[in-house]
Amino acid sequence: MILTALQVALGGAVGAVCRYLTNVAMKAVFGIGFPWGTLTVNIVGSFLMGALVVVLERKGMPHFVPLIMTGFLGGFTTFSAFSLDAIFLMEDGRTEVAMVYIVASVLVSLAALVIGLAFARGVVPLP
């Protein structure tokens, strides 16, 4: 139990730092007018979740789930920041942009997860 909690904590710390750096990079590239960083981490995180659930299962590595899936991806992706960004866009009078952001975040993240699953299933052989 303690080792598992430490794995989650370590993965979460690394994931959170990666999310922060992604946000910094996206603001440097695209500016602050749209939450590109949050959108990026949620889409990339969804793809990785889809791919890694297959890889870890097929490679018989369930012991990495707390570190990678719960920890890293839990720290990397963020539903709360997505929600806050959407509300800030609406409060700023950019309701149409907020709606595009909400729909794109949900649909593209789901599509990325499905693509990740399909990719890993095509690349990683069954045991």
C-alpha positions in Angstrom: 0.0 0.0 0.0 2.7 2.5 0.9 4.8 1.6 -2.2 1.7 2.0 -4.4 1.0 5.4 -2.8 4.6 6.5 -3.4 4.3 5.4 -7.1 1.2 7.5 -7.5 2.9 10.4 -5.8 6.0 10.2 -8.0 4.0 9.8 -11.2 1.7 12.6 -10.2 4.6 14.9 -9.5 6.3 14.2 -12.9 2.9 14.5 -14.7 2.1 17.8 -13.1 5.5 19.2 -14.0 5.0 18.0 -17.6 1.6 19.7 -17.7 3.1 22.9 -16.4 5.9 22.9 -19.0 3.3 22.1 -21.8 1.3 25.1 -20.7 4.3 27.3 -20.7 5.3 26.1 -24.1 1.8 26.6 -25.6 1.6 30.1 -24.2 5.0 30.9 -25.7 3.9 29.6 -29.1 0.2 30.6 -29.3 -0.2 33.4 -26.7 -2.8 33.5 -23.9 -6.0 34.0 -25.9 -7.0 30.3 -25.8 -6.2 27.5 -23.4 -4.0 25.5 -25.8 -2.0 24.0 -23.0 -4.9 22.4 -21.3 -6.4 21.2 -24.6 -3.0 19.7 -25.5 -2.4 17.8 -22.3 -5.9 16.4 -22.2 -5.7 15.2 -25.8 -2.2 13.8 -25.5 -3.1 12.3 -22.1 -6.2 10.6 -23.6 -4.1 9.1 -26.4 -1.5 7.9 -23.9 -4.2 6.4 -21.6 -5.7 4.5 -24.5 -2.3 3.2 -25.7 -0.9 2.4 -22.3 -3.9 0.5 -21.0 -3.3 -1.9 -23.9 0.5 -2.0 -23.5 0.4 -2.6 -19.8 -2.2 -5.3 -20.1 -0.6 -7.1 -23.0 2.9 -6.9 -21.5 1.7 -8.2 -18.2 2.8 -5.0 -16.3 -0.1 -4.1 -14.0 2.4 -3.0 -11.4 3.0 0.1 -13.5 -0.6 1.2 -13.4 -0.3 3.3 -10.2 2.8 5.0 -11.4 1.8 5.7 -15.0 -2.0 5.6 -15.3 -3.1 7.0 -11.9 0.0 9.0 -11.1 1.6 10.4 -14.3 -1.5 10.7 -16.4 -3.6 11.9 -13.4 -1.1 14.7 -12.8 -0.6 15.5 -16.5 -4.3 15.7 -17.6 -6.7 18.1 -15.9 -10.5 18.3 -16.0 -10.6 21.0 -13.4 -8.4 23.4 -15.5 -10.5 22.6 -18.5 -13.7 23.5 -16.6 -12.1 26.7 -15.3 -10.8 27.7 -18.7 -14.3 27.2 -20.3 -15.9 29.4 -17.6 -13.3 32.1 -18.0 -13.9 32.2 -21.7 -17.6 32.6 -21.1 -17.1 35.3 -18.4 -14.9 37.1 -20.9 -17.9 37.2 -23.3 -16.4 34.6 -25.6 -19.2 32.1 -25.3 -18.8 30.8 -28.9 -15.1 30.1 -28.3 -15.9 28.5 -25.0 -18.4 26.1 -26.7 -15.9 25.2 -29.4 -13.3 24.6 -26.7 -15.8 22.4 -24.7 -16.9 20.3 -27.7 -13.3 20.0 -29.1 -11.9 19.0 -25.7 -14.4 16.3 -25.2 -14.7 14.9 -28.7 -11.0 15.2 -29.6 -10.0 13.7 -26.3 -12.3 10.7 -26.8 -11.1 10.3 -30.4 -7.5 10.4 -29.1 -8.2 7.7 -26.6 -9.8 5.5 -29.3 -6.8 6.1 -31.6 -4.4 5.3 -28.8 -6.3 2.0 -28.1 -6.3 1.1 -31.8 -2.6 2.0 -32.2 -1.5 0.0 -29.3 -3.7 -3.0 -30.3 -2.1 -2.9 -33.7 1.5 -2.6 -32.5 1.6 -4.7 -29.3 1.0 -8.4 -29.9 -1.4 -10.4 -27.6 0.5 -12.4 -25.0 
